Amino acid sequence: MSVARVRRAAKESVSGLPRAFWWLWASTLVNRLGAFVSIFLAMFLTADQGHSASFAGFVGALLGLGSVVSSIGAGVMTDRLGRRPTLLIAQASTAVSVAVLGFMTDPVAIAVVAFVVGMASNASRPAVQAMMADIVAPEDRVRAFALNYWAINLGFAISSVAAGFVAEYSYLIGFLGEAAMTMLCAVLVFVKLPESRPDAVGGAAAGPGSGKGGEPAVSMGTVMRDGRFMAVVGLSFLIAVVFLQSQVALPVAMADGGFSTKDFGMAIAVNGVLIVAVQIPVTRFIEHRDQRLLLVLAALLGGYGFGLTAFAGSLAVYMLTVCVWTLAEIINSPIQMGLVARLSPVHGRGRYQGMYTLSWSAASLVAPIAGGTVIDRFGADALWAGCAVVGTITAVGYWVLMRRVPGAAGPATEGPRDGSSEEPDPVPAAADPAGSPA
């Protein structure tokens, strides 16, 4: 491929997106460049503080529990207060709590502050995703979500290396560095990003109990009664449980097979390198393809990618399996986030995004426990076979679900071009009172 063609492809990948998106993208990159706690918390607690491995696992679970708790609350805040205030509150709270965590030595204090960090750090996700859906036209959303996902992984890849050097010198500097970068992200949002909530942009709502344009107010009950959307949440949870086996089950299985931590590091590095290298070109290739087939393909590649781990006897084969399920991740992420935005009513995007975020937060709690239990009782091969089964079930679920979504068999970029989204399933007559949304 000529240099001119590469330049043209790169230009087409990033052109046409609004300025506000790029400031949001930049804030995401800055945030992930400062990642430290998620990488080295366990080592900080064991190697630096002298706590046991079980305590480190308990604190990690509290981080996950905090993210579960904040998912719904942050979604409600995103709709009620607005995207921008929710982002500012979440990022400022994260910066303060991460800095405080670096000074904690008492086990109870560490546990409490870690829970707060989990809540605060996850609270920005519904707001970011809702703001992105607000400011990016439907036909560009898959590309926008892919670019944002690319920024997350690029920032994480760089911060992982930097954090390793920082940790050798001082864990405290790592905590304070993450706090500073997160606060910088908040400043960027405050200075450069206007509020994007539709009723804040277009004027006041039509009246009590109504959303923008007189549409019924959306409560969490409305979201949970939207059967089509909740099916997306359920399928997202299943595929997330499979993907998250890379965090606990994969290193445990490799260690049991006689591989070193260096070997695992090399294998898992393939994930980040591949995402940074091919996320954008793959997205350009898939954005005009049948999204139903893409979601089915991603579920099968994810399930059977981990399933192939049962046959891995060398580092090269482990790296190959990582390539397979990473490709699934690359396909699934932007398509699924675009689907969530498409199914979310404009005036309820925060709550819908919060529920979607909950699927991944819950999976982050379930996946390590389920993976470890299956390995202990039945062996690693049974876990990898189970991943293939779950992937197959998820693929069938996507195939059935997407038949209920108008235009799902068309390109992933299809959708209303006026900034609105498809209506959710009709709300039953026993809906919550419109005047008291969650």
N, C-alpha and C positions, 0 to 999 in steps of 0.2 A: 504494500500500500504506500502511495506517495505521501510526501510531507504535506502537500496541498490538501489531499483527501483527508488526512488525519486532522488538519486544522479545521477543515470544513465540518467534519463530524463533531469535533469538540465544540465548535461555535454553535452548531445546531442543538447540541445537548444542553447548552446553558442559555440559549437565546430565548427571548419572549417571556421571561418570568419577571414579575414586578420587582421594583427596588426593595420593597418591604420584605419580600421573600429572602433576598440576599442578606439583609441585616439579620433576619431570623436564622438563616443558615450560618452566618458568621458567629452569632451568639452560641449556636449549638457546637460549632467547632471549638470556640474558646472554652466552653464548658468541659468538653471531653479532653481537651489538651491538659486540663488540670486534674484529671482523674488520678486519685492516689488511694483513697480509702478502699474502693472496691477491689483493688489489686493487692494491696499489702496489709490489709487489716488483720488477717489471720497470722501473718508473720510478726506483725507488731505486737499482737497479744501474746504469742508464744515465745518468740525469740527475744523480744525487747522487754516485755512486761513479766514474763515468766509464768503465764497462765497455761492451763492444760489445753490440749487439742479439743477436748469436749467442750470447754468453755468458749473457745474460739468458734466452734460450730454453733453453739447456743447464741452467741452474739450475732453471727451471720444470719441465723434464723430470725432474730429480732429485727435485723435490717429488712429482711423480706416481709416480716409481719407488718412493719411500719409502712412499707410500700403498699401492702394490701389495704390497710386501713385508710390511707390517704387517697387511693384511686377514686373512690366514689365522692369523697368530700371535695377533692380538687376539681372533679368534673362539675359538681354543683356550683362551686365558687367561680369556675370559668364562665358559666352561664349567668350567674347572678351579679358578680362583681365585674366581670369582664376578663378578657384574655390577658391584657397587659397588667392589671393589678395582681392577678393570680400568679403570673410569672415573677413579678417583682417580690411578692411575699415569699414565694417558694424559694427563689434564689438567695434572697437575703437571709432567710431562715436556715438554708443549707450552709451558707458561708459561716454563719455564727456557730451553728451546732457542730460542724466539722472542726472548726478551730478549737472549740471547747473539748471535743473528744480527744484531741491530741494531748491535752493536759490531764486527762483522767487516769487515775491509777487504782481507785477502789472498784472492785468488781461490780457492785450494785450501780455505782455511778456510770461505769462504762456501759452496762446493759441499758440503762435508762436513756443515756445520750445516744447510743447506737440506734435505739428504737426511734428517737426523734429525727436522727439523720435519715433513716429509712423513709419516714413520713415526708420530710421536707424535700429530699432529693427526688422523690417520685411525683411530687405534687405538680411539677412543671409540665409533665408529659401531656396530660389532657389539654392544657392551655396551648402548648406548642402545636399539637396536631390540629386543634380546632382553629387556631389562627392561620395555619397553613391552608386549611380547607376554605377559610374565609377569603384569603387574599389571592389564591391561585385558581384560575379558571379550571372547570372540570376536565377539559381535554388535556390539561398540563399536569394534573395532580400526580399521576403515576411517576412522571419524570421528576417532579418536585420532591415527592417522598423518597425516591431513589437517591437523589442528590443529598438530601438530609441524612439518609441512612449511611451514605458514603462518608459524609462529614463526621458522623459519629464514630465510624470505624477507623477513619484516618486519624482523628484526634486520639482515639484510644490506643492505636498502634504506636503513635509517637510518645504518648504519656507513659505507656508501659515501659518503654526503654528508659525514658528520663527518670521515671519513678524508681527504677532499679538502682540507678546511680545515687539518687537522693537518699534512698533508704540505707545505703551503705554508710552514708555520712550522718544522717539524722532523720529519724521518723517524724519528729516534731516539725521539721522544716517541710516535710511532705504534706502534713495536715494543714499547716499554715499556707503553703503554696496553693493547695486546692481551694482553701477558703478565699484566698486573694483572687484566683481566677474566676471563681463563681461570683464573687462580688463584682468583678470586672464585667462579667456577663450581664449582671443586673443593671449596671450602669449603661451598658450598650443598649439594653432593652428600653431603659428610661429615656435615653437621649434620642434614639433613632426609630423606635417602633411606636406608631400610633395605635390606639385601640381599634380592633377590627370587628368587634361584635356587631352583627348586622343592625340591631335596634339602636346601638350607640352611634353607628355611622348614618343610618337612614332616618333616625328620629325616634320618638317615643312609640311604644307599642300602642295598639288600638284601644286598649282598655283593660280593666281588671280581668285577670285570668286569661289573657290573650298574649300571644307572642307577636312577633312582627307581622304586620299585615292582617291582624285579627285572627291569626291561627291559634288553636288551643295551646295553652301553656303546657310545657313538657315537664313531668315529674319523673323521679326514678321509677315510680310505678308504671308510667307510660313506657319507659325503656324496657322494663322487665316483661311487659305484656306484648312487646313487639317480637313475635315469635321468629320472624325471619332474621332480625338482627341478633337475637339471643342465640340462634343457631350458629351465626358467624362467631360469636363469643365462645361458644362451646367448642367449635372446631379449632379456633385459635388456641384455646387451652390445650387441646389434645396435641396439636403440632408443636406447641411450645414445650410441653413435657418431653417430647422426643428430642427437640433441639437442645434442651438444657441438660441432657445426659452428658454433654461434653464437659460440664463443669465439675462433676463429682464421679460419675460412673466410669467415664473414659480414663481419667488418670488412675483410678483405683484398679481398673482392669489391666491397664498397661503395667502398673507396678507389680501386680500379681503375676504378670507374664514375664517378669524379669527386666523390664525396661526402666531406665533411669528417669529422673525428673528432667534432665536435659533432653532426653528423647521425647518426652511428652511436650516439652516446650517447643521443640522443633515441629512436632506434628500439629499442635494447635495453632502455631504461628501461620500455618498454611491458610487457616480460616481468614485471618485478618488481611494477609497479603493478597489473597484471591479476591476478597471483597473490594479492596482498594483498587486492584488492577482491572477487574472486569465488571464491576457493578454498573458503571455508566454505559459501556458498549452493550452489555446484555440488556439493559433497560431500553436502549434505543431499538434493539431487535424485537423485544417482546411487547412494546407498548401499543403496537397495532395488531397484535394477535388475539385470538380467542381467550378471554380471561378465564372462562370456565375450565378449558383444557389446561391452562397454565397453573391454576390452583390445584387441579388434580395431579398434574405432573410434579409440582413442588412437593405435595404430600407423599407421593410415591418415592421420589428421590430422597426425601428426608428419612422416611421410614426404612427404606432398603439401603440407604447409605449407612445408617447406623447398623442395620442388619448385617451388612457385609463385614462389620468389625469382628464378627464371630470367626471369620476365616483369616484374620490378620495375624501373621506370624512374624512379620518383619516391620521395621520402621517405615519402609517404602510403601507397604500395603496399608498401614495405618494412615499415612499421608494421603494415599489415594482415596480411602474412605472419607477422609475429611473433605477432600475436593468434591465428592459426590453430594454430601449433605450441605456443604457450603453453597453449592449451586442451587440447591433447593431453597436455602435461606435467601439468596439473592433474588430469586424469582418471587418467592412468597411475600416478602416484606412490602415492596411498593404496591403490588397488586392488592394485597389484603388491606393495607392502609387506605388505598384509594377506594376500595369497596366499602369500608367503614364510613368514610366521608360521604360517599354516594348515598348510603342508606340513612344517614343522620339528617333529621330535619334541621334547617338553618338555625332556628331559635333554640335547639336542644343539643347542639354539637358538643358542648362541654360535658354534659351528662353521658351522651353516647360514647364519646372518647374515653371518659372515665371508666365506663363499664368495660370497654375494650382493653384498656390498660390493666384492669383488674384480672383479665384472663392470663396475662403474662406474669403479674405479681403472684397470683395464686399458683401458677405453674412453678415459679421459682421456689415456692415452699414445698410443693408436692414432689417435684422431680427428684431432688436429692434423696428424700426419704424413700420414695418408691424404688429408685435405682439401687440404693444401698441395700434395702430389704431384699429385693429380688436376687442380687448378687450373693448376699449372705445365705439365703435359703436354697436357691436353685442354681446359682452359678451365673457367670457373666454371659454365657451363650444363650441362656434363657432370656436374659434382659434384651439382648440384641434381636432375638427372634420376636420378642414382645414389641420392640420398636417397629419392626416390619409390619406386624399385625395392626398396631395403632395407626401407622401410616396408611395402610390399606383402608381401614375404617374411615379415616379422615378424608381420603380421596373419594370414597363413595359418598360421604356426607357432602362434600363440596359439589359433586356432580348432581346430587338430588337438590341441594339448596339452590344452586345457580339456575336451575330450571324455573325457579319462582321469581327470579330477578329479571325484569324486562331488559332486553338488549345484552344479557350476560354472554351470549354466544358471539357477540361482536368484539371489536377492539376494546382494550382496557381503558382507552381514553374516551370512550363514549360517555355521554352524560349531558345534562342540561348545561347550557352555556351562559345562563344568566346568574350564576352563582348559587342557584337553589339546588336542592337535592331531592331525590325521590322521596315520596312519602312513605313512612313506615306502615306496617300492617295496621288496619283499622283498630282503634282502641275499643275494647269491650265497653258495654254500657255501664259497668260498675267501676268506672274510672275514678281516680282520686278527685276530690273537689278541685276545680281549676284555680281557686284562689289560694291553695296551699301546696304548691309544688315542693318536692323534696329539696 
